[in-house]
Amino acid sequence: MDNPIRADRGTPRNIVVFGQTGVGKSSLINMLAGSAVAKAGNGAGGCTTSNRSYDISHKNANGHSDSYTFWDTAGLNEGQEGNVPKDALPNLLKIVTEHGVDLAIYCIRGRLGDITRINYDLFWGIICKKGVPIVLVVTGLEAEQDMDKWWKTNQKMVRKMGMSFHGYACVTTTKGKGDAYKKEYEESAQKVWKLVREHCGPQSWHMPPECSTEAQKRMEEYMTLYNRGRKGWWKFIPESIRRLFVRDQNHPLGDKPSAVCTSASLNIKELPRSTTS
């Protein structure tokens, strides 16, 4: 695949927020905007079904406003067969080819499962070719006395799963009933804006349109490799028995990552991985 195009600055920086349905991507954008610009869902079903962009300005250390375009994207969910919705990845690919990306924000909600690694590899590893700064935002931690404890507890597993990030933020994207978590909410907004200021790339990263077909082919090959590894013994179990082990539609085989997603078998051999801060 040819090298991507890097466009010069001059327009608002593009930030893509991606992740599963119901992890709080829209709520995260609202928190950064300081108002309800994006329609947020109330449950795991979510409500963003296509790419939506929101222009948000934020004052930098010099008191000047920097302009950003945040892209709220459709959820990347895993079904019982380890697949993601057929339109979700092409929609992300469309952003990269038509608008470019300066920063990728991977939004997850606490639990680490196979789909966490799959989404990371498909978007950042294959579509972005690891050429875009990526940060991790973990939501749903408002009830924790120390929200950053999530990272202290899970960072080894994150690395074991072959994922690395330029930065991370453990946050809440809700103020709670009666503003019970207002303090945590405001701190969370500051954390994420700090990530944006520190890691948003100086140039927009574009994939040439002619490379999109090859990217789609590589994504299909990746999912075939994953499914082959996970179904090595699973495929011999009758479907009626399989259902007993599936806790819910989005987290097959429980919440912990399988051996397939903690092995080197899914590594994408492209550019070197970034370092975790």
Secondary structure, 3 states (H helix, E strand, C coil): CCCCEEECCCCCEEEEEECCCCCCHHHHHHHHHCCCCCCCCCCCCCCCCCCEEEEEEEECCCCCEEEEEEEECCCCCCCCCCCCCCCHHHHHHHHHHHCCECEEEEEECCCCCHHHHHHHHHHHHHHCCCCCCEEEEECCCCCCCCCCHHHHHHHHHHHHCCCCCCEEEECCCCCCHHHCCHHHHHHHHHHHHHHHHHHCCCCEEECCHHHHHHHHHHHHHHHHHHHHHHHHHHCCCCHHHHHHHCCCCCCCCCCCCCHHHHCHHHCCCCCCCCCCC
